[in-house]
């Protein structure tokens, strides 16, 4: 039997970058990323039913963002602010109470972490959040860097192992990122471990 984890009033759900451009067929599609959507939907419903905070992040790039290949960056043009690719799929239903954090919106600055250049830390502290359940895309970039910053800011982290997918520019990038996050103190969690 897996160790069960009880949700508390100081928990929040942080879902990273569920956007069309990161899904299969998107400008920077992550292989298999569509498979985690139903699982993340379950987490959303559980946190919403408990009245717990939910935060969603979105890459929100200007058209000439420094991370894009035409500007000398490593990525194809993706998640341009306001474009269909920057939006979540219509099938991914989120409660109206969910708070959206936009990141990497400065032309000359990339930001993989949900905390970098955003008000996320202030938002969470105002809600007396102590522990974050983190999932989304991609394991080896925005999830990894968000977990790093969450731990640096002193939050407990539960990493949703069944709710993340990696880009894997190198075959083992995702596995290495998972190992690094666990080494930093993130607890690996799966849906069946979440108490009612």
C-alpha positions in Angstrom: 0.0 0.0 0.0 1.4 3.5 -0.9 1.8 6.0 1.9 -1.3 8.2 2.0 -1.0 12.0 2.1 -3.7 14.1 3.7 -4.5 17.5 2.3 -4.4 20.4 4.7 -5.6 24.0 4.7 -2.1 25.1 3.9 -1.8 23.2 0.7 -2.1 24.5 -2.9 -2.0 23.0 -6.4 0.5 24.5 -8.9 0.0 23.3 -12.5 2.7 24.5 -14.9 2.2 25.5 -18.5 -0.7 23.4 -19.8 -0.8 25.2 -23.1 -1.6 24.1 -26.6 1.9 24.8 -27.9 3.4 22.3 -25.4 0.9 19.5 -26.3 1.3 17.1 -29.3 1.0 19.0 -32.5 1.9 22.3 -30.9 4.9 24.4 -31.8 7.0 22.8 -29.0 4.9 19.7 -28.4 6.0 17.4 -25.5 5.6 13.8 -26.5 2.8 12.1 -24.4 1.9 15.4 -22.7 -1.8 14.9 -23.5 -1.8 11.7 -21.4 -1.3 13.7 -18.2 -4.3 16.0 -18.8 -7.0 13.6 -17.3 -4.8 13.0 -14.2 -4.2 16.7 -13.7 -8.0 17.2 -14.1 -8.5 14.8 -11.2 -6.0 16.8 -9.0 -7.8 20.0 -10.0 -11.2 18.6 -9.0 -9.8 17.3 -5.7 -8.2 20.6 -4.7 -11.3 22.5 -5.8 -13.6 20.3 -3.8 -11.5 20.9 -0.7 -11.6 24.7 -1.3 -7.8 24.8 -1.6 -5.9 27.3 -3.8 -5.1 26.4 -7.4 -2.5 28.3 -9.4 -1.9 27.8 -13.2 1.1 29.2 -15.0 1.4 30.2 -18.6 4.4 31.1 -20.7 3.4 34.5 -22.2 6.1 35.5 -24.6 6.4 38.5 -26.9 6.7 37.6 -30.6 10.5 38.3 -30.5 11.3 36.6 -27.2 15.0 35.9 -26.6 14.4 32.2 -26.2 13.2 31.8 -29.8 15.5 30.5 -32.5 15.1 33.6 -34.8 16.5 35.7 -31.8 19.3 33.2 -31.2 17.5 31.1 -28.6 17.1 27.4 -28.4 13.4 27.0 -28.9 11.0 27.4 -31.8 8.5 30.3 -31.5 5.9 29.2 -29.0 3.3 30.5 -26.5 3.2 34.0 -28.0 1.0 36.1 -25.7 -2.7 35.9 -26.7 -2.2 33.3 -29.4 -4.1 30.1 -29.6 -0.9 28.2 -28.8 -0.5 30.1 -25.5 -4.0 29.0 -24.3 -4.9 25.8 -22.6 -6.9 23.2 -24.6 -10.6 23.7 -24.3 -10.9 20.2 -22.9 -8.8 21.2 -19.9 -11.5 22.6 -17.5 -10.3 24.7 -14.6 -12.4 26.3 -11.9 -13.0 30.0 -12.1 -11.3 30.5 -8.7 -8.0 29.3 -10.2 -5.3 32.0 -10.2 -3.3 32.4 -13.4 0.4 33.5 -13.3 1.9 34.7 -16.5 5.7 34.3 -16.9 8.6 35.0 -19.3 6.8 38.0 -20.8 9.9 40.2 -21.0 11.5 40.2 -24.4 15.1 40.0 -23.1 14.6 37.6 -20.2 13.7 34.0 -20.1 12.0 32.5 -17.1 11.5 28.8 -16.6 10.4 29.1 -12.9 6.8 30.0 -12.0 8.4 32.3 -9.3 10.8 34.2 -11.6 9.6 37.7 -12.2 6.1 37.0 -11.0 4.0 37.6 -7.9 3.6 33.9 -7.1 5.4 33.9 -3.8 3.5 36.9 -2.5 0.2 35.3 -3.7 1.0 32.0 -1.9 2.1 33.7 1.3 -1.0 35.8 1.4 -3.0 32.6 1.4 -0.7 31.0 4.1 0.3 28.2 1.7 3.1 26.0 3.1 3.1 23.1 0.7 2.8 22.9 -3.0 1.6 20.0 -5.1 3.4 20.6 -8.5 2.7 19.1 -11.9 2.6 20.1 -15.5 5.1 20.8 -18.3 7.9 20.2 -18.8 9.6 18.1 -16.1 13.1 19.0 -17.2 12.6 22.8 -17.5 9.7 24.8 -16.0 8.7 22.1 -13.5 12.3 21.6 -12.4 13.0 25.3 -12.0 9.7 25.9 -10.2 10.4 23.2 -7.7 13.9 24.5 -7.2 12.6 28.0 -6.4 9.7 26.6 -4.3 12.2 24.8 -2.1 14.5 27.9 -2.0 11.5 29.9 -0.7 10.9 27.3 2.0 7.8 25.6 0.6 7.2 21.9 1.0 6.8 20.3 -2.4 4.9 17.2 -3.5 5.9 16.3 -7.1 3.0 14.8 -9.0 4.9 12.0 -10.7 1.9 11.0 -12.8 1.2 14.6 -13.8 4.5 15.6 -15.5 6.2 15.0 -18.8 9.7 15.9 -20.0 11.0 17.4 -23.2 14.0 15.1 -23.1 16.3 16.8 -25.5 18.7 14.2 -24.1 17.0 10.8 -23.4 17.5 10.9 -19.6 16.8 14.6 -19.0 13.4 13.9 -17.4 14.7 11.2 -15.1 17.7 13.3 -14.0 15.3 16.2 -13.3 13.1 14.0 -11.2 16.1 12.8 -9.2 17.3 16.3 -8.7 13.9 17.5 -7.4 13.6 14.6 -5.0 17.2 15.3 -3.8 16.1 18.9 -3.1 13.3 17.5 -0.8 10.4 17.1 -3.2 8.2 14.2 -2.2 7.2 12.0 -5.2 3.4 11.6 -5.1 0.8 9.8 -7.3 -2.9 10.2 -7.5 -3.7 7.0 -5.4 -1.6 8.4 -2.5 -3.9 11.4 -2.1 -6.3 11.0 0.8 -10.0 11.9 0.4 
